[in-house]
Amino acid sequence: MSSPTPVATVPETNCSSVNELFEILSPHAGRFAGASGVKFIFRGQRDSTWPLIPRAFRSDVIKRYKRGMLGVQKDHPGQWVFEYMLLRGFMAYCDTTGLVIPGDSMGFRKYFELSTLANIHAINNREWPQDQVLPLMALAQHHGLPTRLLDWSDNPFVACYHAAASTIVGNHVRASGRLAIFVLEETRINQTMRIKKVRVPGSTSPNISVQQGSFILVSNFGSRGEEFTPDVSLESQLPDHGKPMLHKITLPHSLAPELLLTCGKYGISAASVFPGYDGSARAQLESMQAYNCIAEG
């Protein structure tokens, strides 16, 4: 099924200071504080020009990993097989070290066999992934595996941290671009849309829990023989009428160090969003980079 060209209106606010950004995002008095019954979720990105494309849909990811026999299968069910093989391999490696798989059981293992899932998805992958797969997919997504999920957080400062840290670590502080915080009105998502909100138990992963994380599943399905459409974005699946559901708030890359250190004052750093020794080491290195960038101008 071909995907529509992105047409949804995404209002953009370009901030000139960290204080301005925090005033807009304040959970108490900001623009998205929300009335009763209204809920917003947040996502940070290094580059404000990047569309919101799940990694499993990205052309560069498909070109890098979907090769050999997988590369021959260019239709939508072939894309399902590619995504399934990524998850199956991830699960197999977890097994070699005794890592817990969320929702695991003998019944799930039988369900997750290729032959079983082929009976569901090999003709049309509209139902992929079913709910049984989502905790595993969410865990894999949070640990770097390409999936059709996008990471979001209930906490705007977590989104700010991710945008700032990726800018600093990627050495883009002196670049002329802008980082972005996307804000999505979660409560308006309904079953008629080609996106789905996904929340998994906190026990799925400590990272998901401490980051107040959730996910948006972006739909991209079709039938056997129908060529898969890569680079489908969340924006392309939103309604193109009425009040906008998605907003973009940007900040110059040069202010990323100040943004990261300000997030630290609110208790948000790599140490808090990646609990463990690795997160603590990462927090120290990122803060040193931020201080150095400010000192060097």
Contacts in CASP RR format, 6 or more apart in sequence:
PFRMAT RR
TARGET T0000
AUTHOR 0000-0000-0000
METHOD contacts of the structure
MODEL  1
MSSPTPVATVPETNCSSVNELFEILSPHAGRFAGASGVKFIFRGQRDSTW
PLIPRAFRSDVIKRYKRGMLGVQKDHPGQWVFEYMLLRGFMAYCDTTGLV
IPGDSMGFRKYFELSTLANIHAINNREWPQDQVLPLMALAQHHGLPTRLL
DWSDNPFVACYHAAASTIVGNHVRASGRLAIFVLEETRINQTMRIKKVRV
PGSTSPNISVQQGSFILVSNFGSRGEEFTPDVSLESQLPDHGKPMLHKIT
LPHSLAPELLLTCGKYGISAASVFPGYDGSARAQLESMQAYNCIAEG
1 76 0 8 1.000
1 220 0 8 1.000
1 221 0 8 1.000
1 222 0 8 1.000
1 223 0 8 1.000
1 226 0 8 1.000
1 229 0 8 1.000
2 229 0 8 1.000
3 220 0 8 1.000
3 229 0 8 1.000
3 232 0 8 1.000
3 236 0 8 1.000
3 237 0 8 1.000
4 236 0 8 1.000
4 237 0 8 1.000
5 236 0 8 1.000
6 51 0 8 1.000
6 233 0 8 1.000
6 235 0 8 1.000
6 236 0 8 1.000
7 236 0 8 1.000
7 240 0 8 1.000
8 235 0 8 1.000
8 236 0 8 1.000
8 238 0 8 1.000
8 239 0 8 1.000
8 240 0 8 1.000
8 244 0 8 1.000
8 245 0 8 1.000
8 246 0 8 1.000
9 240 0 8 1.000
9 244 0 8 1.000
10 235 0 8 1.000
10 244 0 8 1.000
10 246 0 8 1.000
10 247 0 8 1.000
10 248 0 8 1.000
11 244 0 8 1.000
11 247 0 8 1.000
11 248 0 8 1.000
12 48 0 8 1.000
12 247 0 8 1.000
12 248 0 8 1.000
12 249 0 8 1.000
12 250 0 8 1.000
13 24 0 8 1.000
13 247 0 8 1.000
13 248 0 8 1.000
13 249 0 8 1.000
13 250 0 8 1.000
14 178 0 8 1.000
14 250 0 8 1.000
15 21 0 8 1.000
15 24 0 8 1.000
15 249 0 8 1.000
15 250 0 8 1.000
15 251 0 8 1.000
16 252 0 8 1.000
17 255 0 8 1.000
18 251 0 8 1.000
18 255 0 8 1.000
18 258 0 8 1.000
18 259 0 8 1.000
18 262 0 8 1.000
21 160 0 8 1.000
21 181 0 8 1.000
21 249 0 8 1.000
21 251 0 8 1.000
21 259 0 8 1.000
22 160 0 8 1.000
22 262 0 8 1.000
23 29 0 8 1.000
23 30 0 8 1.000
24 30 0 8 1.000
24 31 0 8 1.000
24 32 0 8 1.000
24 249 0 8 1.000
25 31 0 8 1.000
25 32 0 8 1.000
25 42 0 8 1.000
25 156 0 8 1.000
25 157 0 8 1.000
25 160 0 8 1.000
25 181 0 8 1.000
25 183 0 8 1.000
25 249 0 8 1.000
26 33 0 8 1.000
26 156 0 8 1.000
27 33 0 8 1.000
27 155 0 8 1.000
27 156 0 8 1.000
32 40 0 8 1.000
32 156 0 8 1.000
32 183 0 8 1.000
32 247 0 8 1.000
34 40 0 8 1.000
37 187 0 8 1.000
38 185 0 8 1.000
38 187 0 8 1.000
39 154 0 8 1.000
39 185 0 8 1.000
39 186 0 8 1.000
39 187 0 8 1.000
40 183 0 8 1.000
40 184 0 8 1.000
40 185 0 8 1.000
40 186 0 8 1.000
41 152 0 8 1.000
41 153 0 8 1.000
41 154 0 8 1.000
41 183 0 8 1.000
41 184 0 8 1.000
41 186 0 8 1.000
41 214 0 8 1.000
41 216 0 8 1.000
42 152 0 8 1.000
42 153 0 8 1.000
42 154 0 8 1.000
42 155 0 8 1.000
42 156 0 8 1.000
42 158 0 8 1.000
42 159 0 8 1.000
42 181 0 8 1.000
42 182 0 8 1.000
42 183 0 8 1.000
42 184 0 8 1.000
43 52 0 8 1.000
43 150 0 8 1.000
43 151 0 8 1.000
43 152 0 8 1.000
43 153 0 8 1.000
43 159 0 8 1.000
43 162 0 8 1.000
43 181 0 8 1.000
43 182 0 8 1.000
43 184 0 8 1.000
44 159 0 8 1.000
44 160 0 8 1.000
44 162 0 8 1.000
44 163 0 8 1.000
44 179 0 8 1.000
44 180 0 8 1.000
44 181 0 8 1.000
44 182 0 8 1.000
45 162 0 8 1.000
45 163 0 8 1.000
45 166 0 8 1.000
45 179 0 8 1.000
45 180 0 8 1.000
45 181 0 8 1.000
45 182 0 8 1.000
46 163 0 8 1.000
46 166 0 8 1.000
46 167 0 8 1.000
46 170 0 8 1.000
46 172 0 8 1.000
46 179 0 8 1.000
47 172 0 8 1.000
47 177 0 8 1.000
47 178 0 8 1.000
47 179 0 8 1.000
47 180 0 8 1.000
48 177 0 8 1.000
48 178 0 8 1.000
48 179 0 8 1.000
48 180 0 8 1.000
48 248 0 8 1.000
48 250 0 8 1.000
49 177 0 8 1.000
50 180 0 8 1.000
51 231 0 8 1.000
51 233 0 8 1.000
51 234 0 8 1.000
51 235 0 8 1.000
52 150 0 8 1.000
52 182 0 8 1.000
52 218 0 8 1.000
52 233 0 8 1.000
52 234 0 8 1.000
52 235 0 8 1.000
53 218 0 8 1.000
53 231 0 8 1.000
53 232 0 8 1.000
53 233 0 8 1.000
53 234 0 8 1.000
54 146 0 8 1.000
54 147 0 8 1.000
54 148 0 8 1.000
54 149 0 8 1.000
54 150 0 8 1.000
54 218 0 8 1.000
54 232 0 8 1.000
55 61 0 8 1.000
55 144 0 8 1.000
55 146 0 8 1.000
55 147 0 8 1.000
56 62 0 8 1.000
56 79 0 8 1.000
56 82 0 8 1.000
56 83 0 8 1.000
56 86 0 8 1.000
56 146 0 8 1.000
56 147 0 8 1.000
56 148 0 8 1.000
57 148 0 8 1.000
57 218 0 8 1.000
57 220 0 8 1.000
57 230 0 8 1.000
57 231 0 8 1.000
57 232 0 8 1.000
58 146 0 8 1.000
58 230 0 8 1.000
58 231 0 8 1.000
59 230 0 8 1.000
59 231 0 8 1.000
61 146 0 8 1.000
62 82 0 8 1.000
62 230 0 8 1.000
65 82 0 8 1.000
65 86 0 8 1.000
65 146 0 8 1.000
66 82 0 8 1.000
70 78 0 8 1.000
70 81 0 8 1.000
70 82 0 8 1.000
70 85 0 8 1.000
71 82 0 8 1.000
73 79 0 8 1.000
73 81 0 8 1.000
73 82 0 8 1.000
74 227 0 8 1.000
74 228 0 8 1.000
75 222 0 8 1.000
75 223 0 8 1.000
75 224 0 8 1.000
75 225 0 8 1.000
75 226 0 8 1.000
75 227 0 8 1.000
75 228 0 8 1.000
76 124 0 8 1.000
76 125 0 8 1.000
76 220 0 8 1.000
76 221 0 8 1.000
76 222 0 8 1.000
76 223 0 8 1.000
76 224 0 8 1.000
76 225 0 8 1.000
76 226 0 8 1.000
76 227 0 8 1.000
76 228 0 8 1.000
77 121 0 8 1.000
77 122 0 8 1.000
77 123 0 8 1.000
77 124 0 8 1.000
77 125 0 8 1.000
77 222 0 8 1.000
77 223 0 8 1.000
77 224 0 8 1.000
77 225 0 8 1.000
78 125 0 8 1.000
78 228 0 8 1.000
79 125 0 8 1.000
79 220 0 8 1.000
79 228 0 8 1.000
80 121 0 8 1.000
80 122 0 8 1.000
80 125 0 8 1.000
80 128 0 8 1.000
81 114 0 8 1.000
83 128 0 8 1.000
83 129 0 8 1.000
83 146 0 8 1.000
83 147 0 8 1.000
83 148 0 8 1.000
84 114 0 8 1.000
84 117 0 8 1.000
86 140 0 8 1.000
86 145 0 8 1.000
86 146 0 8 1.000
86 147 0 8 1.000
87 133 0 8 1.000
87 136 0 8 1.000
87 137 0 8 1.000
87 140 0 8 1.000
87 145 0 8 1.000
87 147 0 8 1.000
88 112 0 8 1.000
88 114 0 8 1.000
90 136 0 8 1.000
90 140 0 8 1.000
90 143 0 8 1.000
90 145 0 8 1.000
91 101 0 8 1.000
91 112 0 8 1.000
91 136 0 8 1.000
94 100 0 8 1.000
94 101 0 8 1.000
95 101 0 8 1.000
101 108 0 8 1.000
101 136 0 8 1.000
101 139 0 8 1.000
102 135 0 8 1.000
102 136 0 8 1.000
102 138 0 8 1.000
102 139 0 8 1.000
102 200 0 8 1.000
102 201 0 8 1.000
102 203 0 8 1.000
102 204 0 8 1.000
102 205 0 8 1.000
103 132 0 8 1.000
103 135 0 8 1.000
103 136 0 8 1.000
108 132 0 8 1.000
110 116 0 8 1.000
111 117 0 8 1.000
111 132 0 8 1.000
112 132 0 8 1.000
112 133 0 8 1.000
120 127 0 8 1.000
120 128 0 8 1.000
120 130 0 8 1.000
121 127 0 8 1.000
121 128 0 8 1.000
122 224 0 8 1.000
123 223 0 8 1.000
123 224 0 8 1.000
124 221 0 8 1.000
124 222 0 8 1.000
124 223 0 8 1.000
124 224 0 8 1.000
125 221 0 8 1.000
125 222 0 8 1.000
126 221 0 8 1.000
126 222 0 8 1.000
128 221 0 8 1.000
129 137 0 8 1.000
129 148 0 8 1.000
129 217 0 8 1.000
134 198 0 8 1.000
134 200 0 8 1.000
134 217 0 8 1.000
135 200 0 8 1.000
135 201 0 8 1.000
135 204 0 8 1.000
137 147 0 8 1.000
137 148 0 8 1.000
137 149 0 8 1.000
138 149 0 8 1.000
138 198 0 8 1.000
138 200 0 8 1.000
138 204 0 8 1.000
138 205 0 8 1.000
138 208 0 8 1.000
138 215 0 8 1.000
139 200 0 8 1.000
139 204 0 8 1.000
139 205 0 8 1.000
139 208 0 8 1.000
140 147 0 8 1.000
141 147 0 8 1.000
141 149 0 8 1.000
141 151 0 8 1.000
141 215 0 8 1.000
142 151 0 8 1.000
142 205 0 8 1.000
142 207 0 8 1.000
142 208 0 8 1.000
143 205 0 8 1.000
143 207 0 8 1.000
148 217 0 8 1.000
148 218 0 8 1.000
148 220 0 8 1.000
149 198 0 8 1.000
149 215 0 8 1.000
149 216 0 8 1.000
149 217 0 8 1.000
149 218 0 8 1.000
150 215 0 8 1.000
150 216 0 8 1.000
150 218 0 8 1.000
150 234 0 8 1.000
151 213 0 8 1.000
151 215 0 8 1.000
152 159 0 8 1.000
152 184 0 8 1.000
152 213 0 8 1.000
152 214 0 8 1.000
152 215 0 8 1.000
152 216 0 8 1.000
153 159 0 8 1.000
153 211 0 8 1.000
153 212 0 8 1.000
153 213 0 8 1.000
153 214 0 8 1.000
154 212 0 8 1.000
154 213 0 8 1.000
154 214 0 8 1.000
155 211 0 8 1.000
155 212 0 8 1.000
155 268 0 8 1.000
156 181 0 8 1.000
156 183 0 8 1.000
157 263 0 8 1.000
157 266 0 8 1.000
157 268 0 8 1.000
158 211 0 8 1.000
158 212 0 8 1.000
158 213 0 8 1.000
158 268 0 8 1.000
158 273 0 8 1.000
159 181 0 8 1.000
159 182 0 8 1.000
160 181 0 8 1.000
160 259 0 8 1.000
160 262 0 8 1.000
160 263 0 8 1.000
160 268 0 8 1.000
161 260 0 8 1.000
161 263 0 8 1.000
161 264 0 8 1.000
161 268 0 8 1.000
161 269 0 8 1.000
161 270 0 8 1.000
161 273 0 8 1.000
162 273 0 8 1.000
163 179 0 8 1.000
163 180 0 8 1.000
163 181 0 8 1.000
163 251 0 8 1.000
163 256 0 8 1.000
163 259 0 8 1.000
164 179 0 8 1.000
164 256 0 8 1.000
164 257 0 8 1.000
164 259 0 8 1.000
164 260 0 8 1.000
164 263 0 8 1.000
164 290 0 8 1.000
165 260 0 8 1.000
165 270 0 8 1.000
165 286 0 8 1.000
166 179 0 8 1.000
167 173 0 8 1.000
167 179 0 8 1.000
167 253 0 8 1.000
167 256 0 8 1.000
168 256 0 8 1.000
168 257 0 8 1.000
168 260 0 8 1.000
168 286 0 8 1.000
168 289 0 8 1.000
168 290 0 8 1.000
168 293 0 8 1.000
169 286 0 8 1.000
169 289 0 8 1.000
172 253 0 8 1.000
172 256 0 8 1.000
173 253 0 8 1.000
173 254 0 8 1.000
173 256 0 8 1.000
173 257 0 8 1.000
173 293 0 8 1.000
174 253 0 8 1.000
174 254 0 8 1.000
175 253 0 8 1.000
176 253 0 8 1.000
177 252 0 8 1.000
177 253 0 8 1.000
178 250 0 8 1.000
178 251 0 8 1.000
178 252 0 8 1.000
178 253 0 8 1.000
179 250 0 8 1.000
179 251 0 8 1.000
179 252 0 8 1.000
179 253 0 8 1.000
179 256 0 8 1.000
179 259 0 8 1.000
180 248 0 8 1.000
180 249 0 8 1.000
180 250 0 8 1.000
180 251 0 8 1.000
181 248 0 8 1.000
181 249 0 8 1.000
181 250 0 8 1.000
181 251 0 8 1.000
182 246 0 8 1.000
182 247 0 8 1.000
182 248 0 8 1.000
182 249 0 8 1.000
183 246 0 8 1.000
183 247 0 8 1.000
183 248 0 8 1.000
183 249 0 8 1.000
184 216 0 8 1.000
184 234 0 8 1.000
184 245 0 8 1.000
184 246 0 8 1.000
184 247 0 8 1.000
185 245 0 8 1.000
185 246 0 8 1.000
186 197 0 8 1.000
186 214 0 8 1.000
188 245 0 8 1.000
189 195 0 8 1.000
189 196 0 8 1.000
189 197 0 8 1.000
189 216 0 8 1.000
189 245 0 8 1.000
193 237 0 8 1.000
193 238 0 8 1.000
193 239 0 8 1.000
194 218 0 8 1.000
194 219 0 8 1.000
194 237 0 8 1.000
195 216 0 8 1.000
195 217 0 8 1.000
195 218 0 8 1.000
195 219 0 8 1.000
195 234 0 8 1.000
195 237 0 8 1.000
195 238 0 8 1.000
196 216 0 8 1.000
196 217 0 8 1.000
196 219 0 8 1.000
197 214 0 8 1.000
197 215 0 8 1.000
197 216 0 8 1.000
197 217 0 8 1.000
198 214 0 8 1.000
198 215 0 8 1.000
198 216 0 8 1.000
198 217 0 8 1.000
199 213 0 8 1.000
199 214 0 8 1.000
199 215 0 8 1.000
200 208 0 8 1.000
200 215 0 8 1.000
202 208 0 8 1.000
202 209 0 8 1.000
203 209 0 8 1.000
206 275 0 8 1.000
207 273 0 8 1.000
207 274 0 8 1.000
207 275 0 8 1.000
210 272 0 8 1.000
210 273 0 8 1.000
210 275 0 8 1.000
211 273 0 8 1.000
216 234 0 8 1.000
218 232 0 8 1.000
218 233 0 8 1.000
218 234 0 8 1.000
218 237 0 8 1.000
219 237 0 8 1.000
220 228 0 8 1.000
220 229 0 8 1.000
220 232 0 8 1.000
222 228 0 8 1.000
234 246 0 8 1.000
235 246 0 8 1.000
238 245 0 8 1.000
238 246 0 8 1.000
239 245 0 8 1.000
251 259 0 8 1.000
256 290 0 8 1.000
256 293 0 8 1.000
257 289 0 8 1.000
257 290 0 8 1.000
257 291 0 8 1.000
257 293 0 8 1.000
257 294 0 8 1.000
258 290 0 8 1.000
258 294 0 8 1.000
260 269 0 8 1.000
260 286 0 8 1.000
260 287 0 8 1.000
260 290 0 8 1.000
261 287 0 8 1.000
261 290 0 8 1.000
261 291 0 8 1.000
261 294 0 8 1.000
263 269 0 8 1.000
264 287 0 8 1.000
269 283 0 8 1.000
269 286 0 8 1.000
269 287 0 8 1.000
270 279 0 8 1.000
270 280 0 8 1.000
270 282 0 8 1.000
270 283 0 8 1.000
270 286 0 8 1.000
271 279 0 8 1.000
271 280 0 8 1.000
271 282 0 8 1.000
271 283 0 8 1.000
272 283 0 8 1.000
274 282 0 8 1.000
END
